Amino acid sequence: MWIKKNQIIHRKNVATQVWSTKGFPKSPTKYRSCKVILKYLKLYCQYSSLNSLKYLVDSNKTWFERILWVIIHCVIISGLIFLVYISYKEFVTSPILTSMDSDSYSTVKIDFPAIAICPINRISRQSATELATDIFHANVTNKSIREIMYLLQQLGNHYSSNFAIDEKNNSELDQLLVDYYKGFYDITDTMKNLSPQCLTMLLRCKLHGTYRNCSQLFEFRKTQDGFCCTFNYVRERDDIPTMREVFEAKQSNVHKIDELGIEHGLSVVMEPFLDDYFYPIMPVTGWKIIIFHPYDFPDVCSGGVTEVLVIPCTETYVDMSATSFFSTDIIETFPINQRNCIFAEEILTSGKTYTYSDCIVDCKINDMLELCKCRPFFFPSRGEKENMQRICTNKDLPCLSKHKSKWWTVFPHENKEEIMPNSEWALHCHNCYPACDDTGYDVRSSMSYMSTGEHRTELLMNYNVTDQGVLHVFFSKYGTIRLKQDVIYYWYELLSDIGGICGVFIGFSFITIVELLYFLVLIFLDLFCGKSSLQEGDENHEKESKSSHNQTIQTIYWNELLPRSWQSVTFFNNGQFPNNRTAY
């Protein structure tokens, strides 16, 4: 019976070998490769942690059930790939996220803004009269002092708000100044001397509750409206070569927000000199207050400048609030066009360290140099190359006036030329991105009228008010908003997101990857290195099975199954050994 059974198994093996020989290619290498791959694929499906794969190779399942399971797996895996692709595409296309880090960030940690006080009157009548008198006594023209003053009034056309065209008067003024200065003349010095001075305009100053000398707080610096009285403007000096030592030394002098409230802000009493008006840039009297970042040039087109108008006989209250913005260090590893910002030391501008305002100003100056071959006097020059640039004179005003609207309409990085390819009327600054660490200032202003005479306030105690104006700049809110720019996903968060999707769909995990790698190694060893450990184990198991099947079949008697103790009991009970052994 045992021999017949072995014969049947042998016949099945022979039949299987014949079928396999017909089903696979006749090439021994290809046949062996396909057989090995199919064998390990079946083993992987049987023993993988993905439990549903075992239904694909279960011999107890019908072909219909197997095909149904294949279709189910294809649908599920397709949905899995689609969702993983969507998640990864979102990470790649928008890897940066700006979120609120805190809505109660301490206000006293923020820099006090820079303040520029610019009188509406841009040319002092007294200064213009003195210059006209000097020109008249120099005997370089036959014009009277009144006529010379009229020509000097045309210097106001150099301000960016005007750039007015008066070709006849501009040519006469340029020739007059050339004759007076005997050749080359520096229009920057001329405009600086004609502007109202801070020493006479600023009467009283109070900072953080302490009265201070106004000349110690304010400097006469360049702004987009010409020379103005600037406070907390810590950029390096105008029209000097760039020196990092000077800039770093000034950084430590920036004023912070000491405490909250009007008494702990900046208060200034200003004299309008209404009878000194000679060239106002607006049809009003008073001052234009420019509020901007301490490290930026106050350029309106950069978006970081706020202007407040202060008129005589009023007390103006400017309640400030700030929003700080910072970026994490990991952001710096991304391209600039993805994070949409530039770190301070990443790109150098005319101000040495990068600011968005400097980038816009540099873009403007380069376009002006290209179109009009000169630079307006109110733009600062920092560096030897900038100092060699020609300053615009009255002869250049027609060109400046022609392109004035272009320089007031700036398209930074987010507006590419392909959107408006023929927009010659606008300035495109494609390399200008916001700073990755910045602070923006918001303004709420109000004012109250002051009656002439003695005004009963601490700042104006025992002071006779005529037409003066008072400015208060302060912070009243303790908490400020702090924004953070960070990656939308860190690598472990992206891994968790994708892993969660895979786990929901097919129960995928790291163990599944280890199993797959393990079976791939087994296939590699079997194909290229001979026999794998798994194959050797199978062969050993087959040998053990064959050896157990080939053992001699003997007759076993029932009493041989019993222990010797039982046999002894039987002997002593019966008093003799059994003579006959009955077969079991």
C-alpha positions in Angstrom: 0.0 0.0 0.0 2.8 2.4 0.8 4.5 1.5 -2.4 1.4 2.3 -4.4 1.1 5.7 -2.7 4.8 6.5 -3.6 4.1 5.5 -7.2 1.1 7.9 -7.4 3.2 10.8 -6.0 5.9 10.0 -8.5 3.5 10.1 -11.3 2.1 13.5 -10.2 5.6 14.9 -10.1 6.3 13.6 -13.6 3.1 15.1 -14.8 3.9 18.4 -13.2 7.4 18.5 -14.8 5.9 17.8 -18.2 3.3 20.6 -17.8 5.9 23.0 -16.5 8.2 22.2 -19.5 5.5 22.9 -21.9 4.2 26.1 -20.1 7.6 27.9 -19.8 10.2 28.9 -22.3 12.5 26.2 -23.3 15.5 28.3 -22.3 16.8 26.9 -19.0 17.8 30.4 -17.7 14.5 32.0 -18.4 12.6 29.0 -17.2 14.5 29.0 -13.9 14.1 32.8 -13.5 10.4 32.8 -14.0 10.0 29.8 -11.7 12.0 31.5 -8.9 10.1 34.8 -9.3 6.7 33.1 -9.2 7.7 31.0 -6.3 8.8 33.9 -4.1 5.9 36.1 -5.3 3.6 33.4 -4.1 5.5 33.1 -0.8 5.3 36.9 -0.3 1.6 37.0 -0.9 1.1 34.1 1.6 3.2 35.5 4.4 3.1 39.3 3.8 1.7 41.5 6.6 -0.8 42.8 3.9 -3.4 40.1 4.8 -5.5 40.6 1.7 -2.7 39.4 -0.6 -3.1 35.8 0.5 -6.5 35.7 -1.2 -4.7 36.1 -4.6 -2.8 32.8 -4.2 -5.2 30.8 -2.0 -5.7 27.4 -3.8 -9.0 27.0 -2.0 -10.4 30.0 -3.8 -12.0 29.8 -7.2 -10.6 31.7 -10.2 -13.6 34.0 -10.1 -12.8 34.9 -6.5 -9.1 35.5 -7.3 -9.9 37.8 -10.3 -12.4 39.7 -8.1 -9.7 40.2 -5.5 -7.3 41.4 -8.2 -9.8 44.0 -9.3 -10.5 45.1 -5.8 -6.7 45.5 -5.2 -6.3 47.5 -8.4 -9.1 49.9 -7.5 -7.8 50.4 -3.9 -4.2 50.9 -5.0 -5.2 53.4 -7.7 -7.1 55.5 -5.1 -4.1 55.2 -2.8 -1.6 56.4 -5.5 -4.0 59.3 -6.4 -4.3 60.6 -2.9 -0.5 60.2 -2.2 0.2 62.1 -5.4 -2.2 64.9 -4.4 -0.6 65.2 -1.0 2.9 65.2 -2.3 2.1 67.7 -5.1 0.6 70.1 -2.5 3.8 69.8 -0.5 6.0 70.5 -3.6 4.0 73.3 -5.1 3.2 75.1 -1.8 5.8 74.0 0.7 5.7 77.2 2.7 3.0 78.2 5.1 2.6 81.5 7.0 0.7 81.2 10.2 0.2 83.2 13.4 2.9 82.4 15.9 1.4 84.6 18.6 -1.2 87.3 18.9 0.2 88.6 22.2 3.9 89.1 21.3 5.4 91.6 23.7 5.3 95.1 22.2 8.5 96.2 24.0 10.5 93.7 22.1 9.8 95.6 18.8 11.9 98.5 17.4 10.4 101.9 17.6 9.6 103.0 14.0 11.6 105.6 12.1 9.9 109.0 11.9 10.6 111.7 9.2 9.1 115.2 9.7 9.0 116.9 6.3 7.5 120.4 6.0 5.1 120.9 3.2 7.2 123.9 2.2 10.2 122.4 0.4 12.1 125.6 -0.3 12.7 128.2 2.4 11.9 131.8 1.2 14.7 133.1 3.4 17.3 130.7 2.1 16.2 131.3 -1.5 16.5 135.0 -0.9 20.0 134.7 0.4 21.1 132.5 -2.5 19.5 134.9 -5.0 21.3 137.8 -3.4 24.6 136.0 -3.6 24.1 135.3 -7.3 23.1 138.9 -8.0 26.2 140.3 -6.3 28.4 137.8 -8.2 27.6 139.7 -11.4 27.0 136.6 -13.4 23.6 137.7 -14.7 21.6 140.9 -15.6 18.5 139.6 -13.8 17.1 141.2 -10.7 16.9 139.4 -7.3 13.2 138.9 -7.9 13.8 137.3 -11.3 16.6 135.1 -9.9 14.2 133.9 -7.1 11.6 133.0 -9.6 14.2 130.8 -11.4 15.3 129.3 -8.1 11.7 128.3 -7.5 12.0 125.9 -10.4 14.3 123.8 -8.4 11.2 122.4 -6.7 10.5 120.6 -9.9 13.1 118.1 -8.9 10.9 116.5 -6.3 9.4 113.2 -7.5 5.8 114.5 -6.9 6.3 117.1 -9.6 9.1 116.6 -12.2 7.4 119.5 -13.9 8.5 120.7 -17.4 9.4 124.3 -18.1 12.1 124.0 -20.7 12.8 127.7 -21.0 13.1 128.4 -17.3 14.9 125.2 -16.6 17.6 126.0 -19.2 18.0 129.5 -17.9 18.3 128.2 -14.3 20.9 125.6 -15.2 23.0 128.1 -17.1 22.7 130.5 -14.2 23.9 128.0 -11.6 26.8 126.9 -14.0 27.9 130.5 -14.2 27.6 131.1 -10.5 29.5 128.0 -9.4 31.9 128.4 -12.3 31.2 125.1 -14.0 30.0 122.0 -12.2 27.6 122.5 -9.3 26.2 120.0 -6.8 22.5 120.3 -6.9 22.3 118.0 -3.8 24.0 120.6 -1.6 21.9 123.4 -3.1 18.6 121.6 -2.3 19.9 120.8 1.2 20.7 124.4 1.9 17.3 125.6 0.5 15.3 123.1 2.6 13.8 124.2 6.0 16.3 123.3 8.8 15.5 121.1 11.8 17.2 123.4 14.3 14.6 126.1 13.7 11.6 123.9 13.0 11.7 121.6 16.0 11.1 123.4 19.2 10.6 120.8 21.9 11.1 117.0 22.0 10.2 114.4 24.5 11.1 110.7 24.3 10.0 107.9 26.7 8.9 110.5 29.3 12.1 112.5 29.2 12.7 115.8 27.6 15.6 115.7 25.1 17.5 118.0 22.9 15.9 117.8 19.4 19.2 118.0 17.7 20.3 114.8 19.5 17.2 112.9 18.4 16.7 114.1 14.8 19.1 114.1 11.8 18.8 115.9 8.5 18.5 113.0 6.1 17.3 112.2 2.6 13.8 110.9 2.0 11.6 110.6 -1.1 10.4 114.1 -0.3 13.9 115.5 -0.1 15.8 116.4 3.1 13.7 115.9 6.2 14.2 115.7 10.0 14.5 112.0 10.7 14.3 110.1 14.0 15.5 106.5 14.6 16.7 106.2 11.0 19.6 103.9 11.6 20.7 103.3 8.1 24.3 104.4 7.2 24.8 108.0 6.2 23.6 109.2 2.8 26.1 109.6 -0.1 29.0 107.8 1.5 30.8 104.6 0.5 29.3 101.5 2.1 31.1 100.5 5.3 29.8 97.5 7.2 31.5 98.8 10.4 29.4 102.0 10.3 26.2 100.1 9.7 26.7 97.6 12.4 27.6 100.4 14.9 24.4 102.2 14.1 22.3 99.1 14.5 22.9 99.2 18.3 21.5 102.7 18.5 18.0 101.9 17.4 15.4 103.0 19.8 13.1 100.4 21.3 9.5 100.7 22.6 10.2 101.5 26.2 6.7 101.6 27.7 3.1 102.1 26.5 1.1 105.3 26.4 1.4 108.8 25.1 3.8 109.9 27.9 6.3 107.1 26.9 6.3 107.7 23.2 7.8 110.5 21.0 6.3 114.0 21.3 7.5 117.0 19.2 6.5 120.6 19.1 6.9 122.0 15.5 7.1 125.6 14.1 5.5 125.9 10.7 7.1 129.3 9.6 4.1 130.1 7.5 5.6 133.3 6.2 8.6 131.4 4.9 6.6 129.4 2.4 8.2 129.5 -1.1 7.6 126.1 -2.7 4.9 123.9 -1.1 4.5 120.4 -2.6 0.8 120.3 -1.5 -1.9 123.0 -1.4 -2.0 123.0 2.4 0.2 124.1 5.2 1.8 122.0 7.9 4.0 118.8 7.8 4.0 115.5 6.2 4.9 112.8 8.8 6.5 109.7 7.3 6.5 106.5 9.4 8.7 103.6 8.1 11.1 100.9 9.2 14.3 102.0 10.8 16.5 100.1 8.3 14.6 101.0 5.2 14.8 104.0 2.9 11.4 105.7 3.1 10.1 104.9 -0.4 6.3 104.9 -0.9 6.4 102.3 -3.6 7.9 99.7 -1.3 4.7 99.5 0.7 6.3 100.0 4.0 5.7 103.7 4.4 2.7 105.4 6.1 2.1 109.1 5.8 0.2 111.3 8.2 -0.6 115.0 7.6 -0.2 117.4 10.6 -1.6 120.9 10.3 -0.8 124.0 12.4 -2.7 124.7 15.7 -3.5 121.0 16.1 -2.3 118.2 18.4 -2.0 115.0 16.4 -2.0 111.6 18.1 -0.5 108.7 16.1 -1.4 105.4 17.9 0.9 102.8 16.5 0.6 99.0 16.3 3.0 96.6 14.8 3.1 93.2 13.1 6.3 91.3 13.2 7.2 88.6 10.7 10.0 86.0 10.9 11.1 82.9 9.0 12.6 79.7 10.4 16.1 78.6 9.4 14.8 75.7 7.3 13.1 78.1 4.9 16.5 79.3 3.7 17.1 75.9 2.0 14.2 76.5 -0.4 14.5 78.5 -3.6 13.6 82.2 -3.4 10.7 81.8 -5.8 9.1 79.2 -3.5 9.5 81.0 -0.1 8.9 84.4 -1.7 11.3 86.2 0.6 15.0 87.0 0.9 17.1 86.9 4.0 19.2 89.9 5.0 22.6 88.5 4.2 21.5 86.5 1.2 21.6 89.3 -1.5 23.5 92.5 -1.3 21.9 95.8 -2.3 23.2 99.4 -2.2 22.6 99.3 1.5 24.8 96.2 1.9 22.2 94.1 3.6 19.0 93.3 1.8 15.8 95.1 2.4 12.8 95.2 0.1 12.8 99.0 0.1 16.4 99.1 -1.0 15.7 96.6 -3.8 12.9 98.7 -5.2 15.0 101.9 -4.9 17.9 100.2 -6.7 15.5 99.0 -9.4 14.2 102.6 -9.9 17.7 104.1 -10.0 18.9 101.6 -12.6 15.9 102.3 -14.8 16.4 106.1 -14.4 20.1 105.7 -15.3 19.1 103.7 -18.4 16.5 106.1 -19.6 17.7 109.5 -18.4 21.4 108.8 -17.6 21.1 110.4 -14.2 19.9 109.9 -10.6 17.5 112.3 -8.7 19.2 114.1 -5.8 16.9 112.7 -3.1 18.0 109.1 -3.6 20.9 108.1 -1.4 24.1 106.8 -2.9 26.0 104.1 -0.9 29.2 102.8 -2.5 31.9 104.0 -4.8 29.9 103.1 -7.9 26.8 105.0 -6.8 28.9 108.1 -6.0 30.1 108.2 -9.6 26.5 108.4 -10.9 25.5 111.8 -12.3 22.9 113.8 -10.4 20.0 115.0 -12.4 19.9 118.7 -13.2 17.1 120.9 -14.6 18.1 119.9 -18.1 17.0 116.3 -17.2 13.6 117.2 -16.0 11.8 116.7 -19.4 13.1 113.0 -19.4 12.1 112.5 -15.7 8.7 114.0 -16.3 8.1 111.7 -19.3 8.7 108.5 -17.3 7.3 109.7 -14.0 4.2 107.5 -14.0 6.3 104.4 -14.7 8.4 104.9 -11.5 5.2 105.3 -9.4 3.8 101.9 -10.7 6.1 99.1 -9.6 5.5 95.4 -10.3 7.7 93.2 -8.0 8.4 89.5 -8.3 4.7 88.3 -8.3 4.0 90.1 -11.6 5.9 88.7 -14.5 6.2 90.4 -17.9 4.4 87.5 -19.6 1.2 88.7 -17.9 1.6 92.1 -19.4 4.3 91.8 -22.1 3.8 95.4 -23.5 3.5 97.2 -20.2 6.2 99.8 -20.8 4.3 102.3 -18.5 5.2 100.2 -15.4 8.4 99.3 -13.7 9.1 95.6 -13.4 11.4 94.6 -10.5 11.5 90.8 -10.8 14.3 90.3 -8.3 12.6 92.2 -5.5 11.1 90.0 -2.8 10.0 90.9 0.7 12.4 90.4 3.5 12.1 87.1 5.4 12.4 89.0 8.7 10.4 92.2 8.8 8.2 94.4 10.9 5.2 96.4 9.6 3.7 99.4 11.3 0.0 100.3 11.3 -1.3 103.8 12.2 -4.4 105.2 13.7 -4.3 109.0 13.9 -6.6 111.5 15.4 -6.2 115.2 16.2 -7.6 118.0 18.4 -7.4 121.7 17.8 -5.4 124.0 20.1 -6.6 127.4 20.9 -4.0 130.2 20.6 -2.4 131.4 23.8 -1.4 129.3 26.7 -2.2 125.6 26.3 -2.5 123.7 29.5 -0.5 120.5 28.8 2.7 119.4 30.3 4.5 119.6 27.0 3.3 123.2 26.4 3.2 124.5 29.9 4.0 128.2 30.1 4.3 128.2 26.3 2.5 130.8 24.1 0.8 128.9 21.2 0.4 130.8 18.0 0.4 128.4 15.0 2.5 125.6 16.2 1.7 121.9 15.8 2.2 119.0 18.2 2.9 115.4 17.2 2.6 112.4 19.5 3.7 109.0 18.3 3.2 106.1 20.8 2.1 102.5 21.3 -1.0 101.8 23.4 -1.6 98.1 22.9 0.6 95.6 24.8 0.2 92.5 22.6 1.2 92.5 18.9 0.7 89.9 16.2 3.7 87.8 15.3 3.7 85.8 12.1 5.9 82.8 11.3 6.8 81.4 8.0 7.6 77.8 8.1 7.4 74.6 6.0 3.8 73.3 5.7 5.1 69.8 6.5 8.3 68.6 8.1 9.6 65.3 6.7 8.2 63.3 9.6 4.8 65.1 9.2 4.8 64.3 5.5 5.7 60.7 6.2 2.9 60.5 8.8 0.4 61.9 6.3 1.3 59.5 3.5 1.7 56.6 6.0 -1.8 57.3 7.3 -3.3 57.2 3.8 -1.5 54.0 3.0 -2.5 52.5 6.3 -6.2 53.2 5.7 -6.2 51.8 2.2 -4.0 48.7 2.4 -2.6 48.5 5.9 0.8 49.5 4.7 3.7 50.0 7.2 7.4 49.8 7.5 7.2 46.1 8.2 5.7 45.7 4.7 8.8 47.4 3.2 11.1 45.2 5.2 9.2 42.1 4.1 9.4 43.2 0.4 13.1 43.9 0.7 13.6 40.5 2.3 11.9 38.6 -0.5 13.7 40.7 -3.1 17.0 39.7 -1.5 15.9 36.1 -1.6 15.1 36.3 -5.3 18.5 37.9 -5.9 20.3 35.2 -4.0 18.4 32.5 -5.8 18.9 33.9 -9.2 22.6 35.0 -9.0 24.1 33.3 -6.0 22.8 29.8 -6.4 20.5 28.6 -3.6 18.9 30.8 -1.0 18.5 29.9 2.6 14.8 29.5 2.0 15.4 27.1 -0.8 17.9 25.1 1.2 15.4 24.9 4.1 12.7 23.6 1.7 15.1 21.0 0.4 16.1 19.9 3.9 12.4 19.6 4.7 11.8 17.5 1.6 14.8 15.2 2.5 13.5 14.8 6.0 10.0 13.9 4.7 11.5 11.4 2.2 13.6 9.8 4.9 10.7 9.4 7.2 8.6 7.9 4.4 11.4 5.4 3.4 11.7 4.0 6.9 11.0 0.2 7.3 7.4 -0.6 8.1 7.2 -3.0 11.1 4.4 -4.7 12.9 3.7 -3.0 16.3 2.1 -5.1 19.1 -0.1 -3.4 21.7 1.9 -4.5 24.7 5.0 -2.8 23.2 3.2 0.5 23.5 2.8 0.1 27.2 5.5 1.2 29.6 7.7 -1.3 31.3 6.1 -0.6 34.6 2.8 -1.8 33.3 4.5 -5.0 32.0 6.0 -5.6 35.4 2.6 -5.3 37.0 1.1 -7.8 34.6 4.0 -10.3 35.3 3.7 -10.1 39.1 -0.1 -10.3 39.0 -0.1 -13.4 36.8 3.1 -14.9 38.1 4.4 -15.6 34.6 5.3 -13.9 31.3 2.8 -14.1 28.6 3.6 -16.8 26.1 1.7 -15.3 23.1 2.0 -11.7 21.7 -1.1 -10.5 20.1 -0.5 -8.1 17.2 -2.0 -4.6 17.6 
